[in-house]
Amino acid sequence: MIPYPFTYHRPNSLAEAEALLARLPDAKLLAGGHSLIPAMKLRLASPAALIDISRIADLSFIRRAGDTISIGAAVRHFEVADSEMVHKAIAALASLVEEIGDPAVRHMGTVGGSVANNDPAADYPAAVLALGATIRTNQRSISADDFFTGMFSTALEDTEILTAVDFPIPKRAGYVKFANPASRYAMVGVFVAETAGGVRVAITGAAPCVFRSSEMETALAQSFAPDAVASIAIRPEGMNSDIHGSAEYRAHLVTVLAKRAVAVALRSSGGPHG
Ligand SMILES: Cc1cc2nc3c(=O)[nH]c(=O)nc-3n(C[C@H](O)[C@H](O)[C@H](O)COP(=O)(O)OP(=O)(O)OC[C@H]3O[C@@H](n4cnc5c(N)ncnc54)[C@H](O)[C@@H]3O)c2cc1C
């Protein structure tokens, strides 16, 4: 492989990172490097500069304000999995994070990197969308419904830095995924949440981008029980199809996992509402 030159920068503050991003042409933010470095090795990405934001203290926090858990962009997956606050408030989020990859992945991967990358098989986007989270950047706040725009694509501008994700604490929530046995990425993952704004169901892994099922949401709003979604069939058109599973298989999994996610939500006791 022919090496190519790039510069590496490690700012200590968000302001420094912003200035570098504005000044350096063709720069990319580096969080844990778990997606970006392999992409660079394969030459799918070849930035001229890397801005390593992994040690910026302002991006590294988990805190609760009222009925919201706010997680800084540089927080690594294991920190979320280890957080008693997250376990108590949003148990479904804690268990989602516990099942990401393996310990090495959880010790390098970050919330910001996962959400900004929007891999079709990533787990976090399902939680962000189902909980109706707000994505905070150095420039604005973006609702989850407006954030995920397509495969590996989000509403973030090139000069924007994701700083935190605010997760509203749901009344109850559950996440179940059928993991690829090699990577642990979701073949399909379904996150069901009953929030102050109603029931939300988000599906990852099945299609090129995380999406909501309005049919399941309507059914669960009437009766929050596994049987409510049992007969809702998801159409396979447009679903992912690869060596791991056909579109039909993934569509079938959505219904199966949605039922299980509702059952998990019913057993959960997280959230301020009991
Ligand atoms: C073997 C393996 C198994 C995995 N299994 C799973 C799994 O089961 N489930 C799952 O969900 N994920 C899984 N992952 C993904 C992993 O957990 C990381 O979340 C993901 O790779 C992103 O990595 P990162 O945080 O290091 O970000 P990076 O690789 O550093 O960055 C990813 C992208 O996001 C951009 N970016 C990073 N931070 C920001 C920011 N704050 N603002 C704006 N843009 C930003 C970068 O410029 C880059 O384009 C796996 C990864 C590997 C390598």
The ligand as an SDF file (V2000), in Angstrom:
LIG
                    3D

 53 58  0  0  0  0  0  0  0  0999 V2000
  -14.6620   -4.6760   15.0200 C   0  0  0  0  0  0  0  0  0  0  0  0
  -15.7020   -3.6110   15.2710 C   0  0  0  0  0  0  0  0  0  0  0  0
  -16.9380   -3.9690   15.7820 C   0  0  0  0  0  0  0  0  0  0  0  0
  -17.9290   -3.0140   16.0090 C   0  0  0  0  0  0  0  0  0  0  0  0
  -19.1380   -3.4140   16.4790 N   0  0  0  0  0  0  0  0  0  0  0  0
  -20.0930   -2.4910   16.6580 C   0  0  0  0  0  0  0  0  0  0  0  0
  -21.3980   -2.8650   17.1400 C   0  0  0  0  0  0  0  0  0  0  0  0
  -21.6650   -4.0050   17.4700 O   0  0  0  0  0  0  0  0  0  0  0  0
  -22.3230   -1.8750   17.2510 N   0  0  0  0  0  0  0  0  0  0  0  0
  -22.0630   -0.5680   16.9520 C   0  0  0  0  0  0  0  0  0  0  0  0
  -22.9520    0.2690   17.0660 O   0  0  0  0  0  0  0  0  0  0  0  0
  -20.8460   -0.1910   16.5290 N   0  0  0  0  0  0  0  0  0  0  0  0
  -19.8670   -1.1050   16.3780 C   0  0  0  0  0  0  0  0  0  0  0  0
  -18.6400   -0.6990   15.9620 N   0  0  0  0  0  0  0  0  0  0  0  0
  -18.4140    0.7460   15.7330 C   0  0  0  0  0  0  0  0  0  0  0  0
  -17.6670    1.4090   16.9090 C   0  0  0  0  0  0  0  0  0  0  0  0
  -18.2890    1.1060   18.1120 O   0  0  0  0  0  0  0  0  0  0  0  0
  -17.5730    2.9320   16.8010 C   0  0  0  0  0  0  0  0  0  0  0  0
  -18.6650    3.5570   17.3950 O   0  0  0  0  0  0  0  0  0  0  0  0
  -17.5330    3.4570   15.4090 C   0  0  0  0  0  0  0  0  0  0  0  0
  -16.5760    2.7360   14.6720 O   0  0  0  0  0  0  0  0  0  0  0  0
  -17.1170    4.9480   15.4240 C   0  0  0  0  0  0  0  0  0  0  0  0
  -15.8190    4.9750   15.9140 O   0  0  0  0  0  0  0  0  0  0  0  0
  -15.1720    6.1700   16.6880 P   0  0  0  0  0  0  0  0  0  0  0  0
  -16.0300    6.6670   17.7730 O   0  0  0  0  0  0  0  0  0  0  0  0
  -13.7870    5.7350   17.0250 O   0  0  0  0  0  0  0  0  0  0  0  0
  -15.1530    7.3560   15.6110 O   0  0  0  0  0  0  0  0  0  0  0  0
  -14.0690    7.6660   14.4430 P   0  0  0  0  0  0  0  0  0  0  0  0
  -13.7420    6.4380   13.7160 O   0  0  0  0  0  0  0  0  0  0  0  0
  -12.9140    8.4210   15.0210 O   0  0  0  0  0  0  0  0  0  0  0  0
  -14.9400    8.6560   13.5650 O   0  0  0  0  0  0  0  0  0  0  0  0
  -15.9900    8.1820   12.7620 C   0  0  0  0  0  0  0  0  0  0  0  0
  -16.5210    9.3150   11.8690 C   0  0  0  0  0  0  0  0  0  0  0  0
  -17.2170   10.2690   12.6580 O   0  0  0  0  0  0  0  0  0  0  0  0
  -16.5970   11.5650   12.5600 C   0  0  0  0  0  0  0  0  0  0  0  0
  -16.6500   12.1230   13.9100 N   0  0  0  0  0  0  0  0  0  0  0  0
  -16.1380   11.5530   15.0370 C   0  0  0  0  0  0  0  0  0  0  0  0
  -16.4500   12.3150   16.1040 N   0  0  0  0  0  0  0  0  0  0  0  0
  -17.1420   13.3810   15.6390 C   0  0  0  0  0  0  0  0  0  0  0  0
  -17.7300   14.5240   16.2600 C   0  0  0  0  0  0  0  0  0  0  0  0
  -17.6820   14.7080   17.5970 N   0  0  0  0  0  0  0  0  0  0  0  0
  -18.3650   15.4170   15.4800 N   0  0  0  0  0  0  0  0  0  0  0  0
  -18.4560   15.2400   14.1310 C   0  0  0  0  0  0  0  0  0  0  0  0
  -17.9140   14.1880   13.4880 N   0  0  0  0  0  0  0  0  0  0  0  0
  -17.2710   13.2700   14.2410 C   0  0  0  0  0  0  0  0  0  0  0  0
  -15.1880   11.3010   12.0540 C   0  0  0  0  0  0  0  0  0  0  0  0
  -14.6470   12.4050   11.3480 O   0  0  0  0  0  0  0  0  0  0  0  0
  -15.4160   10.1030   11.1530 C   0  0  0  0  0  0  0  0  0  0  0  0
  -15.9100   10.5140    9.9020 O   0  0  0  0  0  0  0  0  0  0  0  0
  -17.6460   -1.6450   15.7360 C   0  0  0  0  0  0  0  0  0  0  0  0
  -16.3910   -1.2660   15.2360 C   0  0  0  0  0  0  0  0  0  0  0  0
  -15.4220   -2.2210   15.0140 C   0  0  0  0  0  0  0  0  0  0  0  0
  -14.0750   -1.7900   14.4940 C   0  0  0  0  0  0  0  0  0  0  0  0
  1  2  1  0
  2  3  1  0
  2 52  2  0
  3  4  2  0
  4  5  1  0
  4 50  1  0
  5  6  2  0
  6  7  1  0
  6 13  1  0
  7  8  2  0
  7  9  1  0
  9 10  1  0
 10 11  2  0
 10 12  1  0
 12 13  2  0
 13 14  1  0
 14 15  1  0
 14 50  1  0
 15 16  1  0
 16 17  1  0
 16 18  1  0
 18 19  1  0
 18 20  1  0
 20 21  1  0
 20 22  1  0
 22 23  1  0
 23 24  1  0
 24 25  2  0
 24 26  1  0
 24 27  1  0
 27 28  1  0
 28 29  2  0
 28 30  1  0
 28 31  1  0
 31 32  1  0
 32 33  1  0
 33 34  1  0
 33 48  1  0
 34 35  1  0
 35 36  1  0
 35 46  1  0
 36 37  1  0
 36 45  1  0
 37 38  2  0
 38 39  1  0
 39 40  1  0
 39 45  2  0
 40 41  1  0
 40 42  2  0
 42 43  1  0
 43 44  2  0
 44 45  1  0
 46 47  1  0
 46 48  1  0
 48 49  1  0
 50 51  2  0
 51 52  1  0
 52 53  1  0
M  END
$$$$
